[in-house]
Structure formats: C-alpha cells, structure tokens
Amino acid sequence: MCYGDPIELLKKVIDGRTLQTNAAGHTVLDDFEHFCAYSGCDPGNAWAKLAYVSARLPNP
C-alpha cells in the first residue's frame, strides 16, 4: 500500500485518466501551479497537490 506516500497516491489517482483541459486550456496540474503562485502554497508539497488534484478531478 502507498497510503503514506502522496506521490504514489497521486499516480494512482491520475492513472489511466486523460486530464481534461478547462476553458483556459489548462489541466488540473496546471491549475495547481497557478493556485500555488497566487496562494503561496509550495508547489513541491505533494500532499497539497494530491488534495487539490483529487478534489478537482471528476469521479471515475
């Protein structure tokens, strides 16, 4: 299990999905980078990235 490893969890969340682009042409990963730039969140924070991406992706 990879419950303690946010990078592995993120890979599992994204695995096999095509990341859709929004009206601005950005994927959820692009939006996370934008979110970090404006909020001051560390883009290297894997737990924050996992939370952001998993909240923004539609359920499979």
PQR file of N, CA, C, O and H, with PARSE charges and radii, in Angstrom:
ATOM      1  N   MET A   1       0.829  -1.187   0.000 -0.4000 1.5000
ATOM      2  CA  MET A   1       0.000   0.000   0.000 -0.0000 2.0000
ATOM      3  C   MET A   1       0.872   1.249   0.000  0.5500 1.7000
ATOM      4  O   MET A   1       2.016   1.229   0.456 -0.5500 1.4000
ATOM      5  N   CYS A   2       0.323   2.310  -0.508 -0.4000 1.5000
ATOM      6  CA  CYS A   2       1.093   3.546  -0.626 -0.0000 2.0000
ATOM      7  C   CYS A   2       0.421   4.692   0.124  0.5500 1.7000
ATOM      8  O   CYS A   2       0.591   5.854  -0.244 -0.5500 1.4000
ATOM      9  H   CYS A   2      -0.606   2.326  -0.878  0.4000 1.0000
ATOM     10  N   TYR A   3      -0.336   4.380   1.163 -0.4000 1.5000
ATOM     11  CA  TYR A   3      -1.099   5.420   1.854 -0.0000 2.0000
ATOM     12  C   TYR A   3      -0.227   6.499   2.486  0.5500 1.7000
ATOM     13  O   TYR A   3      -0.708   7.608   2.718 -0.5500 1.4000
ATOM     14  H   TYR A   3      -0.474   3.436   1.462  0.4000 1.0000
ATOM     15  N   GLY A   4       1.018   6.211   2.766 -0.4000 1.5000
ATOM     16  CA  GLY A   4       1.898   7.205   3.360 -0.0000 2.0000
ATOM     17  C   GLY A   4       2.712   7.972   2.341  0.5500 1.7000
ATOM     18  O   GLY A   4       3.511   8.834   2.708 -0.5500 1.4000
ATOM     19  H   GLY A   4       1.408   5.310   2.577  0.4000 1.0000
ATOM     20  N   ASP A   5       2.522   7.672   1.063 -0.4000 1.5000
ATOM     21  CA  ASP A   5       3.323   8.288   0.007 -0.0000 2.0000
ATOM     22  C   ASP A   5       2.414   9.071  -0.942  0.5500 1.7000
ATOM     23  O   ASP A   5       1.769   8.477  -1.806 -0.5500 1.4000
ATOM     24  H   ASP A   5       1.873   6.972   0.765  0.4000 1.0000
ATOM     25  N   PRO A   6       2.358  10.392  -0.791 -0.5600 1.5000
ATOM     26  CA  PRO A   6       1.432  11.181  -1.609  0.2800 2.0000
ATOM     27  C   PRO A   6       1.742  11.139  -3.105  0.5500 1.7000
ATOM     28  O   PRO A   6       0.834  11.261  -3.927 -0.5500 1.4000
ATOM     29  N   ILE A   7       2.996  10.969  -3.459 -0.4000 1.5000
ATOM     30  CA  ILE A   7       3.346  10.910  -4.879 -0.0000 2.0000
ATOM     31  C   ILE A   7       2.786   9.637  -5.508  0.5500 1.7000
ATOM     32  O   ILE A   7       2.241   9.675  -6.611 -0.5500 1.4000
ATOM     33  H   ILE A   7       3.734  10.870  -2.791  0.4000 1.0000
ATOM     34  N   GLU A   8       2.918   8.519  -4.814 -0.4000 1.5000
ATOM     35  CA  GLU A   8       2.362   7.266  -5.319 -0.0000 2.0000
ATOM     36  C   GLU A   8       0.835   7.321  -5.366  0.5500 1.7000
ATOM     37  O   GLU A   8       0.221   6.817  -6.306 -0.5500 1.4000
ATOM     38  H   GLU A   8       3.361   8.488  -3.918  0.4000 1.0000
ATOM     39  N   LEU A   9       0.229   7.929  -4.360 -0.4000 1.5000
ATOM     40  CA  LEU A   9      -1.230   8.075  -4.362 -0.0000 2.0000
ATOM     41  C   LEU A   9      -1.688   8.936  -5.535  0.5500 1.7000
ATOM     42  O   LEU A   9      -2.690   8.627  -6.181 -0.5500 1.4000
ATOM     43  H   LEU A   9       0.727   8.338  -3.595  0.4000 1.0000
ATOM     44  N   LEU A  10      -0.963  10.007  -5.810 -0.4000 1.5000
ATOM     45  CA  LEU A  10      -1.311  10.872  -6.933 -0.0000 2.0000
ATOM     46  C   LEU A  10      -1.217  10.107  -8.248  0.5500 1.7000
ATOM     47  O   LEU A  10      -2.062  10.269  -9.128 -0.5500 1.4000
ATOM     48  H   LEU A  10      -0.149  10.258  -5.285  0.4000 1.0000
ATOM     49  N   LYS A  11      -0.193   9.277  -8.377 -0.4000 1.5000
ATOM     50  CA  LYS A  11      -0.070   8.454  -9.582 -0.0000 2.0000
ATOM     51  C   LYS A  11      -1.276   7.537  -9.730  0.5500 1.7000
ATOM     52  O   LYS A  11      -1.779   7.348 -10.837 -0.5500 1.4000
ATOM     53  H   LYS A  11       0.493   9.146  -7.662  0.4000 1.0000
ATOM     54  N   LYS A  12      -1.743   6.969  -8.626 -0.4000 1.5000
ATOM     55  CA  LYS A  12      -2.909   6.083  -8.676 -0.0000 2.0000
ATOM     56  C   LYS A  12      -4.184   6.855  -9.020  0.5500 1.7000
ATOM     57  O   LYS A  12      -5.039   6.352  -9.749 -0.5500 1.4000
ATOM     58  H   LYS A  12      -1.335   7.123  -7.726  0.4000 1.0000
ATOM     59  N   VAL A  13      -4.310   8.065  -8.499 -0.4000 1.5000
ATOM     60  CA  VAL A  13      -5.493   8.887  -8.774 -0.0000 2.0000
ATOM     61  C   VAL A  13      -5.545   9.268 -10.251  0.5500 1.7000
ATOM     62  O   VAL A  13      -6.614   9.259 -10.862 -0.5500 1.4000
ATOM     63  H   VAL A  13      -3.616   8.473  -7.906  0.4000 1.0000
ATOM     64  N   ILE A  14      -4.402   9.599 -10.817 -0.4000 1.5000
ATOM     65  CA  ILE A  14      -4.340  10.049 -12.210 -0.0000 2.0000
ATOM     66  C   ILE A  14      -4.254   8.878 -13.186  0.5500 1.7000
ATOM     67  O   ILE A  14      -4.637   9.025 -14.347 -0.5500 1.4000
ATOM     68  H   ILE A  14      -3.533   9.606 -10.321  0.4000 1.0000
ATOM     69  N   ASP A  15      -3.768   7.739 -12.753 -0.4000 1.5000
ATOM     70  CA  ASP A  15      -3.501   6.593 -13.622 -0.0000 2.0000
ATOM     71  C   ASP A  15      -4.654   6.280 -14.573  0.5500 1.7000
ATOM     72  O   ASP A  15      -5.786   6.048 -14.149 -0.5500 1.4000
ATOM     73  H   ASP A  15      -3.456   7.620 -11.810  0.4000 1.0000
ATOM     74  N   GLY A  16      -4.342   6.278 -15.847 -0.4000 1.5000
ATOM     75  CA  GLY A  16      -5.315   5.901 -16.858 -0.0000 2.0000
ATOM     76  C   GLY A  16      -6.298   6.988 -17.246  0.5500 1.7000
ATOM     77  O   GLY A  16      -7.117   6.786 -18.143 -0.5500 1.4000
ATOM     78  H   GLY A  16      -3.422   6.466 -16.191  0.4000 1.0000
ATOM     79  N   ARG A  17      -6.234   8.117 -16.599 -0.4000 1.5000
ATOM     80  CA  ARG A  17      -7.165   9.203 -16.925 -0.0000 2.0000
ATOM     81  C   ARG A  17      -6.529  10.162 -17.922  0.5500 1.7000
ATOM     82  O   ARG A  17      -5.326  10.419 -17.886 -0.5500 1.4000
ATOM     83  H   ARG A  17      -5.569   8.281 -15.870  0.4000 1.0000
ATOM     84  N   THR A  18      -7.339  10.668 -18.782 -0.4000 1.5000
ATOM     85  CA  THR A  18      -6.910  11.758 -19.640 -0.0000 2.0000
ATOM     86  C   THR A  18      -7.268  13.035 -18.904  0.5500 1.7000
ATOM     87  O   THR A  18      -8.435  13.286 -18.603 -0.5500 1.4000
ATOM     88  H   THR A  18      -8.317  10.459 -18.811  0.4000 1.0000
ATOM     89  N   LEU A  19      -6.263  13.834 -18.618 -0.4000 1.5000
ATOM     90  CA  LEU A  19      -6.530  15.079 -17.904 -0.0000 2.0000
ATOM     91  C   LEU A  19      -7.163  16.072 -18.869  0.5500 1.7000
ATOM     92  O   LEU A  19      -6.544  16.512 -19.838 -0.5500 1.4000
ATOM     93  H   LEU A  19      -5.315  13.630 -18.862  0.4000 1.0000
ATOM     94  N   GLN A  20      -8.391  16.406 -18.581 -0.4000 1.5000
ATOM     95  CA  GLN A  20      -9.145  17.323 -19.430 -0.0000 2.0000
ATOM     96  C   GLN A  20      -8.622  18.747 -19.265  0.5500 1.7000
ATOM     97  O   GLN A  20      -8.086  19.111 -18.218 -0.5500 1.4000
ATOM     98  H   GLN A  20      -8.895  16.049 -17.794  0.4000 1.0000
ATOM     99  N   THR A  21      -8.785  19.526 -20.298 -0.4000 1.5000
ATOM    100  CA  THR A  21      -8.422  20.935 -20.204 -0.0000 2.0000
ATOM    101  C   THR A  21      -9.683  21.748 -19.951  0.5500 1.7000
ATOM    102  O   THR A  21     -10.777  21.392 -20.389 -0.5500 1.4000
ATOM    103  H   THR A  21      -9.221  19.230 -21.149  0.4000 1.0000
ATOM    104  N   ASN A  22      -9.501  22.842 -19.240 -0.4000 1.5000
ATOM    105  CA  ASN A  22     -10.633  23.720 -18.954 -0.0000 2.0000
ATOM    106  C   ASN A  22     -10.754  24.770 -20.057  0.5500 1.7000
ATOM    107  O   ASN A  22     -10.074  24.679 -21.078 -0.5500 1.4000
ATOM    108  H   ASN A  22      -8.612  23.132 -18.884  0.4000 1.0000
ATOM    109  N   ALA A  23     -11.602  25.746 -19.857 -0.4000 1.5000
ATOM    110  CA  ALA A  23     -11.835  26.781 -20.869 -0.0000 2.0000
ATOM    111  C   ALA A  23     -10.565  27.570 -21.187  0.5500 1.7000
ATOM    112  O   ALA A  23     -10.412  28.089 -22.292 -0.5500 1.4000
ATOM    113  H   ALA A  23     -12.155  25.819 -19.027  0.4000 1.0000
ATOM    114  N   ALA A  24      -9.663  27.657 -20.223 -0.4000 1.5000
ATOM    115  CA  ALA A  24      -8.406  28.382 -20.434 -0.0000 2.0000
ATOM    116  C   ALA A  24      -7.335  27.492 -21.067  0.5500 1.7000
ATOM    117  O   ALA A  24      -6.236  27.957 -21.369 -0.5500 1.4000
ATOM    118  H   ALA A  24      -9.787  27.235 -19.325  0.4000 1.0000
ATOM    119  N   GLY A  25      -7.660  26.215 -21.266 -0.4000 1.5000
ATOM    120  CA  GLY A  25      -6.709  25.291 -21.869 -0.0000 2.0000
ATOM    121  C   GLY A  25      -5.740  24.668 -20.886  0.5500 1.7000
ATOM    122  O   GLY A  25      -4.702  24.140 -21.285 -0.5500 1.4000
ATOM    123  H   GLY A  25      -8.553  25.838 -21.020  0.4000 1.0000
ATOM    124  N   HIS A  26      -6.069  24.725 -19.596 -0.4000 1.5000
ATOM    125  CA  HIS A  26      -5.191  24.190 -18.561 -0.0000 2.0000
ATOM    126  C   HIS A  26      -5.734  22.883 -17.997  0.5500 1.7000
ATOM    127  O   HIS A  26      -6.944  22.671 -17.927 -0.5500 1.4000
ATOM    128  H   HIS A  26      -6.913  25.154 -19.272  0.4000 1.0000
ATOM    129  N   THR A  27      -4.816  22.017 -17.600 -0.4000 1.5000
ATOM    130  CA  THR A  27      -5.206  20.798 -16.899 -0.0000 2.0000
ATOM    131  C   THR A  27      -5.253  21.095 -15.406  0.5500 1.7000
ATOM    132  O   THR A  27      -4.887  22.185 -14.968 -0.5500 1.4000
ATOM    133  H   THR A  27      -3.832  22.189 -17.657  0.4000 1.0000
ATOM    134  N   VAL A  28      -5.700  20.134 -14.643 -0.4000 1.5000
ATOM    135  CA  VAL A  28      -5.759  20.297 -13.190 -0.0000 2.0000
ATOM    136  C   VAL A  28      -4.353  20.517 -12.611  0.5500 1.7000
ATOM    137  O   VAL A  28      -4.197  21.227 -11.618 -0.5500 1.4000
ATOM    138  H   VAL A  28      -5.998  19.248 -14.998  0.4000 1.0000
ATOM    139  N   LEU A  29      -3.347  19.917 -13.221 -0.4000 1.5000
ATOM    140  CA  LEU A  29      -1.975  20.125 -12.744 -0.0000 2.0000
ATOM    141  C   LEU A  29      -1.508  21.554 -13.030  0.5500 1.7000
ATOM    142  O   LEU A  29      -0.804  22.157 -12.220 -0.5500 1.4000
ATOM    143  H   LEU A  29      -3.474  19.340 -14.027  0.4000 1.0000
ATOM    144  N   ASP A  30      -1.903  22.085 -14.177 -0.4000 1.5000
ATOM    145  CA  ASP A  30      -1.597  23.490 -14.483 -0.0000 2.0000
ATOM    146  C   ASP A  30      -2.294  24.408 -13.485  0.5500 1.7000
ATOM    147  O   ASP A  30      -1.710  25.377 -13.000 -0.5500 1.4000
ATOM    148  H   ASP A  30      -2.475  21.595 -14.835  0.4000 1.0000
ATOM    149  N   ASP A  31      -3.543  24.091 -13.190 -0.4000 1.5000
ATOM    150  CA  ASP A  31      -4.302  24.902 -12.239 -0.0000 2.0000
ATOM    151  C   ASP A  31      -3.679  24.862 -10.846  0.5500 1.7000
ATOM    152  O   ASP A  31      -3.715  25.857 -10.122 -0.5500 1.4000
ATOM    153  H   ASP A  31      -4.017  23.304 -13.584  0.4000 1.0000
ATOM    154  N   PHE A  32      -3.113  23.727 -10.469 -0.4000 1.5000
ATOM    155  CA  PHE A  32      -2.445  23.639  -9.172 -0.0000 2.0000
ATOM    156  C   PHE A  32      -1.246  24.582  -9.128  0.5500 1.7000
ATOM    157  O   PHE A  32      -1.029  25.268  -8.129 -0.5500 1.4000
ATOM    158  H   PHE A  32      -3.083  22.919 -11.057  0.4000 1.0000
ATOM    159  N   GLU A  33      -0.477  24.617 -10.195 -0.4000 1.5000
ATOM    160  CA  GLU A  33       0.670  25.531 -10.255 -0.0000 2.0000
ATOM    161  C   GLU A  33       0.200  26.981 -10.133  0.5500 1.7000
ATOM    162  O   GLU A  33       0.817  27.783  -9.432 -0.5500 1.4000
ATOM    163  H   GLU A  33      -0.653  24.060 -11.006  0.4000 1.0000
ATOM    164  N   HIS A  34      -0.880  27.306 -10.810 -0.4000 1.5000
ATOM    165  CA  HIS A  34      -1.451  28.654 -10.751 -0.0000 2.0000
ATOM    166  C   HIS A  34      -1.939  28.955  -9.327  0.5500 1.7000
ATOM    167  O   HIS A  34      -1.708  30.043  -8.799 -0.5500 1.4000
ATOM    168  H   HIS A  34      -1.381  26.655 -11.380  0.4000 1.0000
ATOM    169  N   PHE A  35      -2.608  27.987  -8.722 -0.4000 1.5000
ATOM    170  CA  PHE A  35      -3.080  28.129  -7.346 -0.0000 2.0000
ATOM    171  C   PHE A  35      -1.908  28.419  -6.405  0.5500 1.7000
ATOM    172  O   PHE A  35      -2.002  29.285  -5.535 -0.5500 1.4000
ATOM    173  H   PHE A  35      -2.795  27.103  -9.151  0.4000 1.0000
ATOM    174  N   CYS A  36      -0.824  27.702  -6.583 -0.4000 1.5000
ATOM    175  CA  CYS A  36       0.350  27.896  -5.723 -0.0000 2.0000
ATOM    176  C   CYS A  36       0.960  29.285  -5.919  0.5500 1.7000
ATOM    177  O   CYS A  36       1.397  29.922  -4.960 -0.5500 1.4000
ATOM    178  H   CYS A  36      -0.748  26.998  -7.290  0.4000 1.0000
ATOM    179  N   ALA A  37       0.985  29.738  -7.152 -0.4000 1.5000
ATOM    180  CA  ALA A  37       1.558  31.056  -7.433 -0.0000 2.0000
ATOM    181  C   ALA A  37       0.778  32.161  -6.726  0.5500 1.7000
ATOM    182  O   ALA A  37       1.365  33.138  -6.261 -0.5500 1.4000
ATOM    183  H   ALA A  37       0.631  29.221  -7.931  0.4000 1.0000
ATOM    184  N   TYR A  38      -0.529  32.009  -6.646 -0.4000 1.5000
ATOM    185  CA  TYR A  38      -1.353  33.042  -6.023 -0.0000 2.0000
ATOM    186  C   TYR A  38      -1.542  32.867  -4.528  0.5500 1.7000
ATOM    187  O   TYR A  38      -1.731  33.850  -3.811 -0.5500 1.4000
ATOM    188  H   TYR A  38      -1.006  31.216  -7.023  0.4000 1.0000
ATOM    189  N   SER A  39      -1.497  31.637  -4.048 -0.4000 1.5000
ATOM    190  CA  SER A  39      -1.774  31.401  -2.630 -0.0000 2.0000
ATOM    191  C   SER A  39      -0.518  31.319  -1.771  0.5500 1.7000
ATOM    192  O   SER A  39      -0.582  31.454  -0.549 -0.5500 1.4000
ATOM    193  H   SER A  39      -1.344  30.839  -4.631  0.4000 1.0000
ATOM    194  N   GLY A  40       0.615  31.098  -2.412 -0.4000 1.5000
ATOM    195  CA  GLY A  40       1.845  30.931  -1.656 -0.0000 2.0000
ATOM    196  C   GLY A  40       2.094  29.495  -1.238  0.5500 1.7000
ATOM    197  O   GLY A  40       3.058  29.205  -0.529 -0.5500 1.4000
ATOM    198  H   GLY A  40       0.667  30.988  -3.405  0.4000 1.0000
ATOM    199  N   CYS A  41       1.228  28.598  -1.675 -0.4000 1.5000
ATOM    200  CA  CYS A  41       1.412  27.176  -1.383 -0.0000 2.0000
ATOM    201  C   CYS A  41       2.669  26.681  -2.102  0.5500 1.7000
ATOM    202  O   CYS A  41       2.935  27.076  -3.237 -0.5500 1.4000
ATOM    203  H   CYS A  41       0.445  28.833  -2.251  0.4000 1.0000
ATOM    204  N   ASP A  42       3.420  25.840  -1.455 -0.4000 1.5000
ATOM    205  CA  ASP A  42       4.629  25.281  -2.053 -0.0000 2.0000
ATOM    206  C   ASP A  42       4.236  24.260  -3.118  0.5500 1.7000
ATOM    207  O   ASP A  42       3.615  23.251  -2.786 -0.5500 1.4000
ATOM    208  H   ASP A  42       3.203  25.519  -0.533  0.4000 1.0000
ATOM    209  N   PRO A  43       4.578  24.490  -4.393 -0.5600 1.5000
ATOM    210  CA  PRO A  43       4.209  23.535  -5.437  0.2800 2.0000
ATOM    211  C   PRO A  43       4.884  22.175  -5.268  0.5500 1.7000
ATOM    212  O   PRO A  43       4.482  21.198  -5.899 -0.5500 1.4000
ATOM    213  N   GLY A  44       5.892  22.112  -4.431 -0.4000 1.5000
ATOM    214  CA  GLY A  44       6.554  20.847  -4.153 -0.0000 2.0000
ATOM    215  C   GLY A  44       5.894  20.057  -3.035  0.5500 1.7000
ATOM    216  O   GLY A  44       6.328  18.950  -2.716 -0.5500 1.4000
ATOM    217  H   GLY A  44       6.219  22.906  -3.918  0.4000 1.0000
ATOM    218  N   ASN A  45       4.852  20.615  -2.439 -0.4000 1.5000
ATOM    219  CA  ASN A  45       4.146  19.935  -1.358 -0.0000 2.0000
ATOM    220  C   ASN A  45       3.236  18.870  -1.970  0.5500 1.7000
ATOM    221  O   ASN A  45       2.156  19.171  -2.477 -0.5500 1.4000
ATOM    222  H   ASN A  45       4.499  21.514  -2.698  0.4000 1.0000
ATOM    223  N   ALA A  46       3.689  17.636  -1.912 -0.4000 1.5000
ATOM    224  CA  ALA A  46       2.969  16.542  -2.566 -0.0000 2.0000
ATOM    225  C   ALA A  46       1.597  16.299  -1.956  0.5500 1.7000
ATOM    226  O   ALA A  46       0.664  15.928  -2.669 -0.5500 1.4000
ATOM    227  H   ALA A  46       4.567  17.391  -1.500  0.4000 1.0000
ATOM    228  N   TRP A  47       1.454  16.500  -0.644 -0.4000 1.5000
ATOM    229  CA  TRP A  47       0.145  16.310  -0.015 -0.0000 2.0000
ATOM    230  C   TRP A  47      -0.845  17.357  -0.506  0.5500 1.7000
ATOM    231  O   TRP A  47      -2.010  17.043  -0.748 -0.5500 1.4000
ATOM    232  H   TRP A  47       2.212  16.801  -0.065  0.4000 1.0000
ATOM    233  N   ALA A  48      -0.396  18.590  -0.655 -0.4000 1.5000
ATOM    234  CA  ALA A  48      -1.278  19.649  -1.159 -0.0000 2.0000
ATOM    235  C   ALA A  48      -1.673  19.365  -2.600  0.5500 1.7000
ATOM    236  O   ALA A  48      -2.827  19.559  -2.981 -0.5500 1.4000
ATOM    237  H   ALA A  48       0.551  18.846  -0.459  0.4000 1.0000
ATOM    238  N   LYS A  49      -0.721  18.907  -3.399 -0.4000 1.5000
ATOM    239  CA  LYS A  49      -1.013  18.581  -4.803 -0.0000 2.0000
ATOM    240  C   LYS A  49      -2.026  17.444  -4.880  0.5500 1.7000
ATOM    241  O   LYS A  49      -2.970  17.503  -5.667 -0.5500 1.4000
ATOM    242  H   LYS A  49       0.217  18.748  -3.090  0.4000 1.0000
ATOM    243  N   LEU A  50      -1.834  16.418  -4.069 -0.4000 1.5000
ATOM    244  CA  LEU A  50      -2.765  15.290  -4.048 -0.0000 2.0000
ATOM    245  C   LEU A  50      -4.165  15.761  -3.669  0.5500 1.7000
ATOM    246  O   LEU A  50      -5.144  15.377  -4.308 -0.5500 1.4000
ATOM    247  H   LEU A  50      -1.067  16.370  -3.429  0.4000 1.0000
ATOM    248  N   ALA A  51      -4.262  16.583  -2.642 -0.4000 1.5000
ATOM    249  CA  ALA A  51      -5.570  17.073  -2.198 -0.0000 2.0000
ATOM    250  C   ALA A  51      -6.229  17.912  -3.287  0.5500 1.7000
ATOM    251  O   ALA A  51      -7.416  17.744  -3.565 -0.5500 1.4000
ATOM    252  H   ALA A  51      -3.466  16.895  -2.122  0.4000 1.0000
ATOM    253  N   TYR A  52      -5.477  18.803  -3.897 -0.4000 1.5000
ATOM    254  CA  TYR A  52      -6.023  19.682  -4.935 -0.0000 2.0000
ATOM    255  C   TYR A  52      -6.502  18.868  -6.136  0.5500 1.7000
ATOM    256  O   TYR A  52      -7.625  19.045  -6.609 -0.5500 1.4000
ATOM    257  H   TYR A  52      -4.513  18.940  -3.671  0.4000 1.0000
ATOM    258  N   VAL A  53      -5.652  17.988  -6.615 -0.4000 1.5000
ATOM    259  CA  VAL A  53      -5.983  17.205  -7.809 -0.0000 2.0000
ATOM    260  C   VAL A  53      -7.158  16.270  -7.543  0.5500 1.7000
ATOM    261  O   VAL A  53      -8.075  16.183  -8.360 -0.5500 1.4000
ATOM    262  H   VAL A  53      -4.740  17.844  -6.231  0.4000 1.0000
ATOM    263  N   SER A  54      -7.141  15.577  -6.420 -0.4000 1.5000
ATOM    264  CA  SER A  54      -8.225  14.629  -6.151 -0.0000 2.0000
ATOM    265  C   SER A  54      -9.557  15.345  -5.945  0.5500 1.7000
ATOM    266  O   SER A  54     -10.611  14.786  -6.247 -0.5500 1.4000
ATOM    267  H   SER A  54      -6.396  15.648  -5.757  0.4000 1.0000
ATOM    268  N   ALA A  55      -9.522  16.566  -5.440 -0.4000 1.5000
ATOM    269  CA  ALA A  55     -10.762  17.327  -5.268 -0.0000 2.0000
ATOM    270  C   ALA A  55     -11.290  17.856  -6.594  0.5500 1.7000
ATOM    271  O   ALA A  55     -12.499  18.020  -6.757 -0.5500 1.4000
ATOM    272  H   ALA A  55      -8.665  17.020  -5.194  0.4000 1.0000
ATOM    273  N   ARG A  56     -10.412  18.121  -7.528 -0.4000 1.5000
ATOM    274  CA  ARG A  56     -10.818  18.724  -8.799 -0.0000 2.0000
ATOM    275  C   ARG A  56     -11.180  17.717  -9.882  0.5500 1.7000
ATOM    276  O   ARG A  56     -11.916  18.054 -10.810 -0.5500 1.4000
ATOM    277  H   ARG A  56      -9.430  17.988  -7.395  0.4000 1.0000
ATOM    278  N   LEU A  57     -10.682  16.498  -9.786 -0.4000 1.5000
ATOM    279  CA  LEU A  57     -10.987  15.507 -10.814 -0.0000 2.0000
ATOM    280  C   LEU A  57     -12.381  14.929 -10.598  0.5500 1.7000
ATOM    281  O   LEU A  57     -12.793  14.705  -9.460 -0.5500 1.4000
ATOM    282  H   LEU A  57     -10.084  16.224  -9.032  0.4000 1.0000
ATOM    283  N   PRO A  58     -13.101  14.690 -11.680 -0.5600 1.5000
ATOM    284  CA  PRO A  58     -14.410  14.045 -11.524  0.2800 2.0000
ATOM    285  C   PRO A  58     -14.233  12.596 -11.094  0.5500 1.7000
ATOM    286  O   PRO A  58     -13.198  11.982 -11.355 -0.5500 1.4000
ATOM    287  N   ASN A  59     -15.234  12.065 -10.443 -0.4000 1.5000
ATOM    288  CA  ASN A  59     -15.187  10.658 -10.037 -0.0000 2.0000
ATOM    289  C   ASN A  59     -15.164   9.778 -11.278  0.5500 1.7000
ATOM    290  O   ASN A  59     -15.841  10.064 -12.265 -0.5500 1.4000
ATOM    291  H   ASN A  59     -16.075  12.563 -10.231  0.4000 1.0000
ATOM    292  N   PRO A  60     -14.374   8.695 -11.221 -0.5600 1.5000
ATOM    293  CA  PRO A  60     -14.305   7.811 -12.406  0.2800 2.0000
ATOM    294  C   PRO A  60     -15.596   7.054 -12.629  0.5500 1.7000
ATOM    295  O   PRO A  60     -15.699   6.276 -13.577 -0.5500 1.4000
TER
END
